[in-house]
């Protein structure tokens, strides 16, 4: 009886697997298209637009736009609409390095100091040992997103950003732990410039974009001329269109703007292991190098339970990699204010795809998961429904946090000093100056390196004020606070910014009053 039951279960399992395998490509694409429309409908209150392209066996088998380029306007997203692809730019940076490796102009394990002798990390020994492979593998000892306030919306030049890296304190020993680092990719971009003798954007254009025929892709918002998506988020309490972010100094990390039509050519190059329509851009050897794991990424028990087909996760060079349902996945995500995206390669299936969005809904991640599952014949799973439940749970937790913070507020307190007593300049050696000024009888905070970062301060209790960012701040920050510490002479000597968020670490700003 037991043996018969086992054979029946085995037969049914095999039948289900065979049915999944037998689903035609056209049927899979129809399923993906229907799901994309469902996702757009589910998140219509917070979604603007989305575009998807899929490449199979060196052919574009699907490319389509959904939604609008800007809310309140009729222009539709199509396959040629430009989006900021943010950190998907990193793979272009490592491809540029790979080209230079093929030409014998550098090696992955060359010391960074060979090309950037002025570049320093907090630890002199690490500075001396640091290699190119290290800085594009996220293993230098810095925390994830550490120092990102240096490049985000600041007026700093590329060199000034990199000069200030020396003040960032490590959170782990060298090469022992993964820590996602935009600043290290900016340093890698500077190496491309030093070795090639060309500006980074020019090298990317002439050595990668032009040979691939990616004619609409550009490297600056200044070059956005037609058919481009505006970013959107809910900063200020409702969905709003934002101006495209100016990121020209963040070379190597986040700069490209592209369409799914253009990126399908990039995917074909990647799946072609460096060759596109007979043109060799980089060698198969360098393709292997860029896809090979260098730094293990944490993968919790809960994460594996949520994604049973996944057993390891690692960062290669400009790409992340993990296993899923017996397939190696090469991927990378991208995120800027109001722009979220994914690029995914599944080499064993000779397939790849890209999802671009111009909002901050979970749509990009839902569609990445759905398309990946369909293409590898994974068990059926409703990622959209799970995301709806997840967002509801998150909002419930946020409401609890709000209630807790409100309950901890000490009523009927006054500041220790008159408002004029808090006015002054507070300096971070790493970041620069933050000014507290008095305007119309209220305190205002201004981050000098980032002129758009202005906040009105509302007294909360004691020497703590609540932050109200002005509309010039595009990031959708939750509620935050600033606290002044008073020294033994009754004067403020430190400013502490407690601004929760997932990307920018204000606690790294060790702000002391200088005047």
Secondary structure, 3 states (H helix, E strand, C coil): CHHHHHHHHHHHHHHHHHHHHHCCHHHHHHHHHHHHHHHHHHCCCCCCEEEEEEEECCEEEEEEEEEECCCCCCCECCCCCEEECHHHHHHHHHHHHHHHHHCCCCCCCCEHHHCCCCCCCCCHHHHHHCEHHHHCCCCCCCCCCCCHHHCCCCCCCHHHHHHHHHHCCCCCCCCCCCCCCHHHHHHHHHHHHHHHCCCHHHHHHHHHHHHHCCCCCECCHHHCCCCECCEEECCCCCCEEECCCCCCCCCCCCCCEECHHHHHHHHHHHHCCCEECCEECCCHHHHHHHHCCCEECCCCHHHHHHCCCCCCEEECCCCEEEEECCEEEEEEEEEECCEEEEEEEEHHHCEEEEEEECCCCCHHHHHHHHHHHHHCCCCCCCHHHHHHHHHHHHHHHHHHHHHHHHHHCCCCCCCCCCHHHHCEEEEECCCEEEEEEEECCEEEEEECCCCCCEEEEEEEECCEEEEEECCCCCCCCCCEEEEEEECCCCCEEEEEEECCCCCCCHHHCCEEECC
